Amino acid sequence: MLRQLYKNGLVHGDPRVPNVILDGEKPLWIDLMEVMEASPTLKQIDAEILTQSILSVSPTTLLDPALKELIDNYGKSDTSESLNNLAEVVCDSLTFLN
């Protein structure tokens, strides 16, 4: 979902799980008060906020360095490959937490 915003040159600013609603089966972002023009740094911040929200960890919790590197890579180059790499590690982390 972040890639949709990025393709339009925007970042969400607060992409947490509670800021997603479903319209049928289609997920939509809400609370777009902090939308701004995208930059690699802001993309990294968006991806980190969403990752922390998915993993239910505090924003002050330091993420695993390997995960942080994937987030940084996604911010710099939001390709399908970098997204899939990040999503795979996040999903593996969710499995580990359960």
N, C-alpha and C positions, 0 to 999 in steps of 0.2 A: 504493500500500500504506500510506503514511503516513496517508492520509485515513481508512482503516479505523480506525486507532488514534484519530485526532482525533475521529471521530464518537462514539467511546466516552469522550471526555474525557481521553485519555491521549497521551503522547509516548513514543517508544522510548528515547531517551537515547543510543543508539549505533547508528543506522540505516545501517550500512555494508553494502556488497555482500556481504562474507563472512557477514553475519548473516541471510542469506536462503537458505532451502532450498526445493526443489521437492517437492511431494507430488503426483506425477503431473505435471500442468501447472499446478497451483495453487501460487503462491509463498507461503511462510509466513515470518514473522519468527521468529528464534531469539535467544538471549542477551538475554532480557528483564529482566536484572538491574537495569537503570537506568530502568525504566518509572516514570513519575511523572505527576501530574495536569498536563494541558495548560494552557498559557498562550500568548498570542501570541509572547512572547519564546522560549519553549521550542520552539514550532513552527518558528520561524525557525532556531533552532540545529539542530533535527533536519533540516530541509530543506537547510541548508548542509552538514552532515556527509554526508548522502546524496549531494548534488551533487558534493562533493569526492571522495567514494569512487567515484562513477560515472566522473568525469573523471580518476581516478587522480592527483590532485594532493595534496600534503602539506597537512595541516590548517593549517600556518603560511603556505601560499600564499594571497596575496590574490586573491580572485576579481574578475573584471571588474565595474566598478561597475554596469553595466546588469544583469548577472546577479544581483549582490547585491541590487539593487532588486527584481527579480522574486521572489527568495527572501523578502525582507522583506514584500512584498505578499502572498505565499502564507501567510506566518505570521500576518499580520493578518486575512486573509480567505481561508480554504482552500476556495475555490469551484472548480468544474470549470474555469471560465475562467482563474483564476490558475494552476491546476495545468497546464493545457494550454499557457499562455504559457511557464511555466518549463520544461516538458518539451520544448517546441519549441526553445528556446535551448540546452538541454543537448544535445539530439540534434544540432543544428547544430554545436555545439562538438566533439562526438565526430567528426563528419564532417571538420571542419577539422583535428583532431589526426591523422587517418589520412591 
